[in-house]
Amino acid sequence: MNGQARAPGRDFPSDGPPAPHRLAAALPLLLVLALALALPLAATLTPPTAADRVERIARGVRCPVCEGESVAESDSQAALRIRAEIASEVAAGWTDEAIVRRLAAEYGDWILLTPPRRGPAAIAWLVPALALLAGLAALSLWLRRRARSASALLPPPASGGAAEGQEAPTAEGDVPARPLPARLRDFI
């Protein structure tokens, strides 16, 4: 040994490659991680069935007569009719985007549960992002002002000798008290 006391079971960086038993213990974790990443990817590789496409499109379309429900969730006559239209268009070979565009053209953009990211509806996407940025800027400004005011309240760091404009320490080693800043006098 090189003079270092070593705890049992502790590996140090100078010990070289990891022990085989550590690799064997990590192997099941790596396999679980690989499966967790591969399963969602495999699910996206299989093409969706027509029923899956109808369901996905219907979940993104608002029921015109129900409040806050998608066409997929509602059992109203209007929702059943729109679902049947979506199913016939999927069977006819229409793309999902074409079906959604047709519904938006017929009913207006309000029928889409996810507003489009263009035109006046883009505000629904921009406002939360802008509010977050404004909040972060306000927090940063507040923290800077707070730090600046806190540093103004702190006494200057003590030095070995008396600096210019300061009184020398007394014989007991205490620094004489300074008058309080005007901002603090108002609170006392």
Phi, psi and omega per residue, in radians:
M1 nan 2.839 -3.092
N2 -1.736 0.468 3.059
G3 1.606 -0.072 3.137
Q4 -1.555 2.431 3.025
A5 -1.401 2.267 -3.082
R6 -2.009 2.362 3.058
A7 -1.330 2.495 -3.137
P8 -1.092 2.367 3.077
G9 1.440 0.000 -3.134
R10 -1.666 2.268 3.068
D11 -1.743 2.435 3.098
F12 -1.853 2.714 -3.105
P13 -0.985 -0.472 -3.105
S14 -1.411 0.013 -3.085
D15 -1.387 -0.080 3.130
G16 1.589 -2.724 -3.065
P17 -1.167 2.747 -3.138
P18 -1.096 2.660 -3.128
A19 -1.179 2.603 -3.129
P20 -1.028 -0.557 -3.128
H21 -1.186 -0.493 3.084
R22 -1.258 -0.673 3.086
L23 -1.139 -0.689 3.130
A24 -1.143 -0.613 3.118
A25 -1.266 -0.532 -3.120
A26 -1.424 -0.357 -3.087
L27 -1.027 -0.828 3.106
P28 -1.074 -0.633 3.108
L29 -1.143 -0.700 3.101
L30 -1.138 -0.672 3.105
L31 -1.137 -0.739 3.114
V32 -1.108 -0.738 3.110
L33 -1.093 -0.757 3.121
A34 -1.094 -0.724 3.102
L35 -1.162 -0.693 3.141
A36 -1.113 -0.569 3.102
L37 -1.439 -0.545 -3.058
A38 -1.419 -0.599 -3.082
L39 -1.096 -0.836 3.089
P40 -1.096 -0.593 3.107
L41 -1.164 -0.724 3.128
A42 -1.139 -0.614 3.129
A43 -1.154 -0.554 -3.141
T44 -1.417 -0.300 -3.134
L45 -1.377 -0.472 3.107
T46 -1.367 2.292 -3.112
P47 -1.171 2.440 -3.139
P48 -1.226 2.591 3.080
T49 -1.332 2.947 3.118
A50 -1.067 -0.682 3.130
A51 -1.142 -0.661 3.088
D52 -1.109 -0.745 3.133
R53 -1.120 -0.760 3.123
V54 -1.053 -0.774 -3.133
E55 -1.090 -0.798 -3.117
R56 -1.116 -0.757 3.135
I57 -1.168 -0.747 -3.111
A58 -1.126 -0.538 3.102
R59 -1.216 -0.377 3.140
G60 -1.663 0.021 -3.093
V61 -1.989 2.299 -3.131
R62 -1.357 2.449 3.036
C63 -1.222 2.262 -3.079
P64 -1.232 -0.308 -3.115
V65 -1.983 -0.280 -3.135
C66 -1.675 2.673 -3.132
E67 -1.719 2.022 3.045
G68 1.349 0.261 3.129
E69 -2.004 2.607 3.048
S70 -1.477 2.935 3.092
V71 -1.117 -0.534 -3.141
A72 -1.218 -0.544 -3.088
E73 -1.538 -0.460 -3.007
S74 -1.495 2.594 3.065
D75 -1.933 0.269 3.138
S76 -1.226 2.817 3.141
Q77 -1.076 -0.676 3.137
A78 -1.129 -0.729 3.141
A79 -1.160 -0.727 3.109
L80 -1.090 -0.692 3.123
R81 -1.144 -0.756 -3.139
I82 -1.161 -0.699 3.092
R83 -1.072 -0.700 3.116
A84 -1.140 -0.676 3.090
E85 -1.108 -0.768 3.131
I86 -1.071 -0.776 -3.132
A87 -1.092 -0.717 -3.135
S88 -1.210 -0.616 3.116
E89 -1.236 -0.655 3.066
V90 -1.106 -0.764 3.130
A91 -1.123 -0.523 3.136
A92 -1.388 -0.100 3.080
G93 1.687 0.188 3.119
W94 -1.164 2.631 3.036
T95 -1.413 2.796 3.119
D96 -1.043 -0.738 -3.124
E97 -1.117 -0.673 3.135
A98 -1.151 -0.683 3.140
I99 -1.147 -0.785 -3.136
V100 -1.130 -0.704 3.107
R101 -1.101 -0.693 3.126
R102 -1.127 -0.748 3.121
L103 -1.119 -0.719 3.123
A104 -1.164 -0.622 3.106
A105 -1.202 -0.630 -3.110
E106 -1.338 -0.737 -3.031
Y107 -1.862 -0.301 -3.039
G108 1.738 2.870 -3.093
D109 -1.138 -0.329 -3.129
W110 -1.105 -0.366 -3.114
I111 -1.264 -0.319 3.139
L112 -1.459 2.213 3.119
L113 -1.219 -0.496 3.028
T114 -1.831 1.964 -3.077
P115 -1.122 2.578 3.122
P116 -1.153 2.705 -3.111
R117 -1.640 0.666 3.135
R118 -2.487 2.834 3.085
G119 1.079 -2.658 -3.110
P120 -1.100 -0.468 -3.141
A121 -1.232 -0.256 3.120
A122 -1.123 -0.384 3.109
I123 -1.051 -0.633 3.126
A124 -1.092 -0.456 3.110
W125 -1.564 -0.552 -3.067
L126 -1.427 -0.639 -3.051
V127 -1.024 -0.834 3.124
P128 -1.080 -0.680 3.134
A129 -1.160 -0.755 3.119
L130 -1.161 -0.667 3.102
A131 -1.120 -0.692 3.097
L132 -1.114 -0.781 3.115
L133 -1.110 -0.741 3.120
A134 -1.116 -0.698 3.110
G135 -1.127 -0.721 3.109
L136 -1.148 -0.689 3.113
A137 -1.143 -0.746 3.126
A138 -1.130 -0.710 3.105
L139 -1.112 -0.743 3.117
S140 -1.091 -0.783 3.122
L141 -1.092 -0.754 -3.137
W142 -1.118 -0.758 3.134
L143 -1.125 -0.679 3.100
R144 -1.121 -0.789 3.133
R145 -1.117 -0.690 3.140
R146 -1.139 -0.739 3.122
A147 -1.152 -0.682 3.133
R148 -1.139 -0.753 -3.130
S149 -1.233 -0.586 3.113
A150 -1.195 -0.663 3.133
S151 -1.248 -0.469 3.099
A152 -1.256 -0.451 -3.122
L153 -1.446 -0.371 -3.105
L154 -1.335 2.518 3.069
P155 -1.225 2.702 3.128
P156 -1.138 2.717 -3.120
P157 -1.097 2.492 -3.121
A158 -1.280 2.431 3.093
S159 -2.041 2.926 -3.092
G160 -1.094 -0.720 -3.131
G161 -1.993 3.096 3.135
A162 -1.390 2.212 3.101
A163 -1.403 2.934 -3.134
E164 -1.089 2.252 3.124
G165 1.551 -0.054 3.122
Q166 -1.937 2.644 3.090
E167 -1.421 2.625 3.110
A168 -1.278 2.643 3.109
P169 -1.063 2.617 3.121
T170 -1.302 3.071 -3.089
A171 -1.091 -0.532 -3.134
E172 -1.373 -0.123 -3.137
G173 1.647 0.006 3.131
D174 -1.471 2.523 3.034
V175 -1.552 2.318 3.140
P176 -1.077 2.581 -3.119
A177 -1.195 2.511 3.066
R178 -1.760 2.713 3.058
P179 -1.161 2.590 3.140
L180 -1.217 2.531 3.035
P181 -1.088 2.713 -3.088
A182 -1.022 -0.602 -3.118
R183 -1.122 -0.641 -3.124
L184 -1.357 -0.553 3.140
R185 -1.067 -0.530 -3.141
D186 -1.197 -0.497 -3.104
F187 -1.508 -0.301 -3.066
I188 -1.626 nan nan
